[in-house]
Amino acid sequence: MKSLNRVFLMGYLGQSPELQISKSGKPYSRLSVATHRTWINKEDEKEDKTDWHSVFVWGPLAERCCNNLRKGALVCNEGSLTYWQVAAQENYKNAIQGHEVRFLN
């Protein structure tokens, strides 16, 4: 059986994207995307939580995002989840490698 690593996020940008250049010379940008959850707790009270996600986009997609998106924009991201170990620590970080970004407003 094949495996699947696919993530879909729809949320709002917490900041305007900025174009950066990697050590290998490729343009990229990190999109800071907020998603919101709501639930009812044991005391029958409504609770809300905002989760922040890092979505990295590369090449022409990064350039389009930087030219067309601003803080507060609603976007739909499709990509894959990646992990890496923080140097000299036991902690891991995760991020989404964005393959497609839809501008929704």
N, C-alpha and C positions, 0 to 999 in steps of 0.2 A: 504494500500500500504506500502510495506517495504521501508526503507530508505537505502542510500548507501553512504559510506564515503570511497572513494578510490582515491589515488593520484598516478600519474605516473610522474616521473621526469627523464630526461636524461640530464646529464651535466658533468662538470669536477670538480674533487676534488681540493679544494683550499689549502688543507694541507693533509699530510699523517695521516691516522687514528691512534689513540692511544687507547689501551685497558685500560679500567677503571673498577673499581668494585663499584657497588651500595652499599648503606647502608645495603641492605638485602643480600649482598654477590653475586649478579648476575653480570657476566661480561657484559659490554656494551661499545659501542663506538659511538661518534658523527661524522657523515660525513658532512663536509661543502661542499655543492654542488652549483656550479655556473651555472645558465642558462642565455642565452642571448636573447634579443629581438631587432628587428630592425623595424623601421617604417619611413614613410615620413611625415614630419611636414607640417604646413600650408604654410611655405615658400618654399616648395618643396625640402627641404634638408633632407638628410638621418640622422636619429638619432639612436643611440645604447644605450642600457641599460643592465647592468648585475644585476641580482637578485641573492641573496645568500639565501640558504635554509639549515636548520638544519635537518638532518635525523638521528634518533637514531635507532641503531640496537642492538640486545640483544643475549646473549648466544653464541652458536656455530657460528652463522652468524657474530657476532661481531669479533670473533676470526679469522674467514676466511678473513674478510675484512682487519683486521690489518696485517695478514700474506701475503696478496696478492695485496694490493692496495697501491699506493704511490701518492703523490701530482701530479696533472695533469692528472690522470687516468680518462678515460671516463667510466661512469657508468650509468645504468638504474635502478632506484629505484621504487619499488611498495610498497605502504603502506597506512596508514590512517592519516588524519590530526587531531591533538590534540591541545587543548588550555588549559592554566592555568593562574590564576591570580597571578601577582607579589605581594609578601607579602606587606601589608600595602599601596598598591597603587591601583589606578583604572585601571592601564594598564594590558593588557593581552599579553601573549607571545604565539606563536604557533610553532609547530614543526611537523615533520612527523615521525611516528612510522614505521620504515622500516620492511616490512614482507619478502621482497625478493630483492636481489641486484644482478644484472647481470654485470659481468666484461666485458667490450666491447673492451679493448685494452691491 
